[in-house]
Amino acid sequence: MQEPLLTSQNPAAVQSYPTVWRNRQFLLLLCSYSISLFGNTFHSIALSLWILQTTGSAKLMAVVTVTNLLLSSFLGSIAGTFADRINRRTIMLITDLISFGFVLVLAFFISLPLSPFVVVALLTGLITTSALFQSPAYQSSIINVVGKEQIQKAVGLINLSENICRTIGFSAGGIFVATFGAADAIILDGVTFLISFLLVLSAGSFPSPSSINHSPKEKKKFIDDLIAGILYIWRFPFAKAIMIMLPTLTLFFMPSLMLTQVMAVKVWKANPFQFGLMESCIPLGYMIGSGIILLWGYRIKNRGGVVIASLLTIGPMYILLSLINTAIVAIPVILLIGFMFSFCTLLINIILRLEVSEELQGRVFGVLGSIMSVAPSVGLAIVSYYSDIFGPRSIMSSLGILLLLFSILAFAKLKIIRTYH
């Protein structure tokens, strides 16, 4: 393994930790993260349905989407800096309570017959802001809870749980909203935030940079820490390489998912069963890959090489997908894409936690989250425009070629990832 990019003492590297299955703190935090994510799927479906049914306007739906996108872009690095300055557990507890309160208020307004859209949009923005501060605090806390020796299994388990919650949540959420209504679904999301708060509270305290690395006299100004995090990403090759690779991959990957749906209907003439199977293939493939990394990840001798090799295979698979004429043939290819995508993203997230200094992880995850919130939306806007002009098959093939070219460039230029063991 390469030397860490910063040499400051990291308690996670010297302290002895139990395995993830015996680590009570980690399991409680995992349950907290999973249950709030599950509730968020109900919230997402309910809010979208309420806006469309109440206003009938796709433009107003876009307003909410763009607002959340702008908040993610502008607040990511700021939220990450807070996660590196303030006790991360405290941030998680406070944001859970704030989200709980705002979600209940949102449910109240949605239950009213003539709720002003501007109030719903404002409350949605506040809930998004709270989540933006919670995410880097949670992501950067894992290394302190499980230690470096267990981080690969922990991240694999988190990603596996995330995909299971999203897959089941969106299906169950649609049924719940149809049965009980949007307001009740959003109330359920609020309850999950309260349960998440209780789980984090039960987990007890764990190390945080605010208590590890600085005495009161050494405490820097907020703006200094913010600039230090951005400069760190800019100056250190490994952090910069990840900031290039992951957002670019999502720039191609998310529009390709949309194109797959379009091709399923227009090109492959998929029936409802086949369409549903295709929708489940990406998360299912990702879960299979996550399970393999969780169980046998430490047997991988060259993790960076596996990341780049997986990246090199996705582009050609999209080119192949553009040439397929039937849904039956497309389904295993889509499953394989999800499988390879897990190795690209999950292993990179593991390496990121191992190589970035613990006291800077909040800022790195915050900046990464900001960039990755913008990239898919830009890609979707461009691809949806040109897909209507040239057809989904041509655009899918073009995306595959561009992704392959990027993969070859990453192989040649991102040596620090490719040679990582």
N, C-alpha and C positions, 0 to 999 in steps of 0.2 A: 504494500500500500504506500502511496506517496505521503510525504510529510504534510501535515496540515499547513494551510496557507498562512495562518498566524500562529505564533508560538506561545501565546498566553496559556497559563495553567487552566485546564478544564477538568473540573471535578468528575465529569462523566467519564473521563478517560482512566481515572485511578480508583474510583469507588467500585465495590463489588455489588452487582445487581442480580436479582433472581431472574429466571427465565420469564418471558412475557406472559406465559400461562399461569405463573405463580405470582406475578407482579400485581398486587392489588391496586396500586395507584394507577398503573397503566390501564388495567381493565376497566376501572371506573371512568377514566378519561375517555377511553374508547367508547364505552356505552354512552357517555355524555355527548360525544361528537356524533355518534351514529343516530341517536334518538332525535337530536335536533335537526340533523340532515333529513331524516325520515319525515319529520313534521314539515320541513320546508318544502318537500315535494307536494304535500297537500295544499300548502299555502300558494305555491306557484300556480297550480292548476285552478284553484278557487279564484285567485285574483284575475288571471287571464280570462276565465269564463265570465266573471262579474263585469269586467270592463267591456267585453264584446257584447254581452247580453243587455247591459244597461245603456251603453252609448252607441253600440253598433259601429264603432269607429276603429279601424285599424290604425289610423294616425295617432289616436290617443294611446293605443297599446304601444306604439312606437315611442311615444313620449316617455312612458315609464321605462322602457328598455334603454333608451338613450340616457335618461337621467341616471339610472343605475350604472351604466357604462361610464359616464363622466365622473361620477362619485368614485368608482373603482380606480379610474385613471389618476385622479388628483389626490386621493387620500391613501392609496396603497403604501407609499413610502413613508408618509407621516404616521400611519397606524403602525407600521413596522418599527419605526423609531421609538414610539411609545412602548412597544413590546420589549425593546432592549433597555429601556430606562426605568420602567415601572414593574413591580412584581407581576409576572405573567398570570399567575393564578388569580390575583386580584382583578386583573383586566377581564379574565374569563367570567368571574363571578358577577362583576358589575354589568358587563354587556349582556349576560343572560337575563338579569333582572330588567335591564332597560328594554331589551327585545320583548320580554314577556309583557311589560306594560304597554309598549307601542302596539304590539300585535292585538292585544285585547281591545284597545281603543279603535284600531282599524276594523276589527270584527264588528264592533258596535256601529260604526258608520256604514259599513257595508250592509248591515241588517236593516238600515233605514230605507224607506222607499225612494227618497229623492236626495241622496247624499251627493254633495259637490265633488266633482272629480278631482279638483285641485287639492282637497283635503286628503283624499285617498292617495294621490300621487306624493304629497308631502310626507304622509306617514310611511309610505313605502320607501321613500328616500331615507328617512330616519332609521328604519329597520335595516336597510342595506348598510348604512353608515356604521351602525352597531356591529353588524356581522363583519365588516371590514376590519374593525379593531380586534375582534375576537380571533379571526383566522390566523394572523401571524403569531399571536400569543400562543395559540394551541400548537401550531406547527413547529415553532421553535422550542417548545417545552419538552417535546418527546425525548430528545437526547439526554435531558437531565433526569428523566423518569426511568428510562430503560438502560442507559449507558451505550457506549459505542459497540460493545460486543453483541448486543441484542437489537440494534437499530434496524438491521435489515429485516428481521422477522416482524418487528413492530410496524414498520412502514408497509410491509406486505400485507399485514393483517388490517391496517387502517384502510388501504386501498381496496382490499377485498370486501370489507364491511361497507365502504362507501358505494361500491358498485351494486352490492346486494340491496342496500337501502334505496338507492335510486331506482333500480329495476322494479322492486316490489312496490316502492312508494308511489311511483307514478301510476302504476296499474291500480293499486288500492285507492289512491287519491281520487282517480276518476270515478270509481264506484261510489266512494264516500260522498263526493260533491253531488253526484247525481241523486243520491238517496237522501242526504240530510241538508244540502245547500252549502253555498260558499261561506257564509258566516260561521257555521259550525265547524267547517274544515279549517278555517283560520284560527278559531278558538282552540282547536286541537293542536295546532302549531304552537300557540302560546303555552299550552300545558306542557309540551315537550321542552320548551325553554326553561320552565320552572323545574321540571325533572332534571334537566341538564345542570341547573344551578345546584340542586341538592346532591347530585353525583360528584360534581367538582368539589363541593364543600366537604363531602365525605372522604374524598381522596386525600385530604390533609395537605400540608405545605410541601413544596419541593423547591430545589434551588432555582434562583432566578438571577440574571446578571446584575440587577439593581442591588442585590445583597452579596453577590460573589465578588464583583470586580471593582467596586467603587466605594470608598469611604465618603462621608459627606463633603470633605474638603476637595476630593478629586472629581466631584460631580461636574460634568460639563454642561454647557448650555444646550438646550434642545436643538437649536439650529446647527451647532457644531456637530452634534451626533448625527443629525440628518445628512449634513454634507459629508461627514466621515463615511457613512454607509454608502452613499453614491460614489464617492471616490474609491472606496474599496472595490466595488463592482467594476469600476472603470480600469483600475490599475492591475488587478490580479487576474491572470489569464484564465484560470479555471472558472471563476465566477462570471467573467465576461463571456466565455464559451457557452456556458449554460444559458445566459441571457440571450444569446444568439440562437441556440439550437431549439430550445423548448417553444418559445413564441413562434418561430418560423414553422415548426412542425404543426402547431395548432392552427396557424394561418392556412395551411393546406388541408389539414385533417378535418376540421369542422365544416368547411364548405363541401368537402367530399362526402360527408355524411348526408348533407342536404341533397346533393346530386344523386346519391344512392336511392333516396326516397323518390325523387323525381323519375329516375330510370325504372324503378320498380313499377310505377304506375304507367308511364308513357312508353317504355321500351320493352320491359319484360312482361307487362300485362299480368302482374302478380295478383292472385286472388287474396281475400282478406287474411286467410291463414298464412299464406306465404309472406305477405307484407309484415304481419306480426312477427313471424319467425326471423325475417331480415332485421327488424327493429331490435330484436333480442340478441342478434349475433355479435355485435360489437361489444356490449357489456359482458356477454357470456365468454367470448374469447379473451377479454381483458381479465375476467375472474379466473379463468383457467391459467393464464400467464401469471397472475398474481399468486395463485396457489402454488405453482411450481417454484416461484422465487421464494415464497414463504417457507416451503418445505426443504428445498435443495439449493437455495441461493448461494450458500457459502461454498458449494462445490464449483461454482463458476470461477475459473481461474483468471479470466481477463474480462472484468465487468464492462469496462469501457469499450472493448472490442465487440462485445455482444450488443451494446447500445448502438454502435455505428453499423454493425452488420444488420441488425433489425431495421434500422432506418433505411438502409440500402434496399431492403426487400419490399418496403411499402409502396414506393413509387411504381415499380413494375407490376405490382398486384392491382393498382388502380388502372394502369394501362390495360391489363388483362380484363379487368372488370368492364372497361369501356367497349371491349370486343365481344362480350358475352351476349347471347340473344335470349336466354331463358332464365327464369327465376331459380329453377332447381340447380343449375350450374353456378349461379351467382352466390347462392347461400354459403357454401363452404369457403369460397374466396373471401367473403365478408367476415366470416368467423376467423379466418386466418389473419386478416388485417387487424382485428381487435386483439388477437393473441400477440402479434408482433408489436403492436402499439404499446402493450403493457411493458414489454422489455425496454422500449425506448424511454418511456416516461418514469416508470417505477424505479428502475435502477438508477436513473439520473437523480431522482429525489432522495434516494438512499445515499448516493455519493455526495450530494449537496450537503446533507446533514453531517456527514463524516468529515468533510474537508473545509467547510466554512466555520470559522471560529464561533463558538457558542454565543458570545456576547454580541455578535453581528447577525445572527440568523434571523431575527425578527425583521431587520431592515432588508436583508436579501430576499426573504419570502414576501415582504411587502412590495418591493419594487417588481419582483417577478410576477406577483399577482396583478399589479397595475398593467404591465405590458401584455400579459396573457389575457386580460379582459378586453383589450383593444383589438388584438390580432385577429381573433375569430370573426368579430363583427366586420372588420375591414374586408376580410376574405369573403364573407357571406354576401356583402353588398356588391362586390365586384363580380363574383361568380353568378349570383342570381341575375344580374343585368345581362351578362354575356350569354348565359344559358338560354335566355329567351330569344336571343338573336341567332346563335349558332347551334343550339340544341345541346341537351345534357351529355350525349355521348362524346361529342367533340371536346367539350370543356373538361369532362372527366379524363379523357386522354391527355389533354394539355396539362392538367394538374398533376397527373402521374409523371409526365416528362419533366415538369418543373421541380417536382419533389425529388425525382431521381438525380437531377442536376445538382440540387442543393445537397443531397446525400453524398455525392461524389466530392463536392467542394468541402463538406464537413469532414470527410475521410482525409482529405489532403491538408486542410488548414487547422482543424480542431484536434491536433495531435494530443493535446493534454487530456482530452476525453478518450480518444482512441487507445492510448497506451496505459490507461488507468487499470490497476489490478485490484 
